């Protein structure tokens, strides 16, 4: 699959709430994931498919998701961007907020080999 095909599939699966399926189907076993900031007990960079699955599980367990939207992909060669907007309540604060995030994905040999996130946290409501 090309980067644009993988991007379309990733966006489609995420729109359906099938993030774990997207990881299983589209990610390289040697994936590298870089967050904009370190996450509690996880850090900023994770390497390998099991670490990515663990990060995804941690995020879902620690946030109440009220809604969201995924747009894209926006391709450029072997990379694409997906735009995520989530209405969430972090369980540790209990304060509802809007999370606006861009993911930059790199594709090699038909699999996502790197994801890098850029985000802004909105006002808590």
C-alpha positions in Angstrom: 0.0 0.0 0.0 1.1 3.5 -0.7 1.4 6.3 1.9 -1.9 7.8 0.7 -3.7 4.5 0.8 -2.4 3.8 4.3 -3.4 7.3 5.3 -6.9 6.8 4.0 -7.2 3.5 5.9 -5.8 5.0 9.1 -8.3 7.9 9.0 -11.2 5.6 8.2 -10.4 3.2 11.1 -9.9 6.0 13.5 -13.1 7.7 12.5 -14.8 4.3 13.4 -13.1 4.2 16.8 -10.9 1.2 15.6 -7.6 2.6 16.6 -6.2 -0.7 17.9 -7.2 -2.4 14.6 -5.4 0.4 12.7 -2.2 -0.3 14.8 -2.5 -4.1 14.1 -3.1 -3.6 10.4 -1.0 -0.7 9.4 2.0 -0.4 11.7 5.5 -1.8 11.3 6.6 -4.1 14.2 9.5 -1.6 14.6 7.3 1.5 14.8 8.7 4.6 16.5 6.2 7.0 18.2 7.2 10.4 19.4 4.8 12.5 21.5 5.1 16.3 21.8 5.7 15.9 25.5 6.5 13.0 27.8 3.4 11.1 29.1 3.2 9.9 32.7 5.0 6.6 33.3 5.5 6.2 29.5 7.9 8.9 28.3 8.0 10.8 25.1 9.3 8.2 22.7 8.1 4.6 22.4 9.7 1.9 20.1 8.1 -1.3 18.9 4.5 -2.4 18.3 3.9 -3.6 21.8 5.0 -0.3 23.3 2.6 1.5 20.9 -0.3 -0.8 21.9 0.6 -0.2 25.5 0.5 3.6 25.0 -2.9 3.4 23.2 -4.3 1.3 26.1 -3.0 3.7 28.7 -4.5 6.6 26.9 -7.9 5.0 26.6 -7.9 3.9 30.2 -6.9 7.4 31.5 -9.3 9.5 29.4 -13.1 9.6 29.1 -13.7 10.4 25.4 -17.0 12.3 24.8 -16.5 12.7 21.0 -14.0 13.3 18.3 -13.2 13.9 14.7 -10.4 12.7 12.4 -9.6 14.5 9.1 -7.2 13.8 6.3 -5.0 12.4 5.2 -2.8 15.2 3.9 -0.1 13.4 1.9 3.5 14.4 0.9 5.6 11.6 -0.7 6.1 8.8 1.9 4.4 10.8 4.7 1.0 12.1 5.5 -0.7 14.1 8.3 -3.9 13.2 10.1 -5.8 15.8 12.1 -7.5 14.7 15.3 -9.8 16.7 17.5 -11.0 15.1 20.8 -13.5 16.2 23.4 -12.0 14.4 26.5 -11.9 14.4 30.2 -8.6 13.3 31.7 -9.5 11.0 34.6 -6.7 12.4 36.8 -8.1 16.0 36.6 -11.8 15.5 35.9 -11.7 18.7 33.7 -13.2 18.4 30.3 -11.1 19.8 27.5 -10.7 19.9 23.7 -7.5 18.3 22.4 -6.4 19.3 18.9 -3.6 17.1 17.5 -1.8 16.5 14.3 0.0 13.2 13.6 2.8 13.1 11.0 3.2 9.5 9.7 6.1 8.0 7.7 5.5 5.0 5.6 8.2 2.5 4.4 7.5 -0.8 2.6 3.8 -0.5 3.0 3.8 0.0 6.8 3.8 3.0 9.2 7.3 3.2 10.6 7.1 6.4 12.5 4.4 8.6 14.0 5.1 12.0 15.5 2.4 14.1 17.3 2.0 17.8 17.6 -0.8 19.2 19.7 -2.3 22.0 21.6 -4.5 21.6 24.7 -7.6 23.7 24.7 -9.2 25.5 27.6 -10.6 23.2 30.3 -14.4 23.5 30.7 
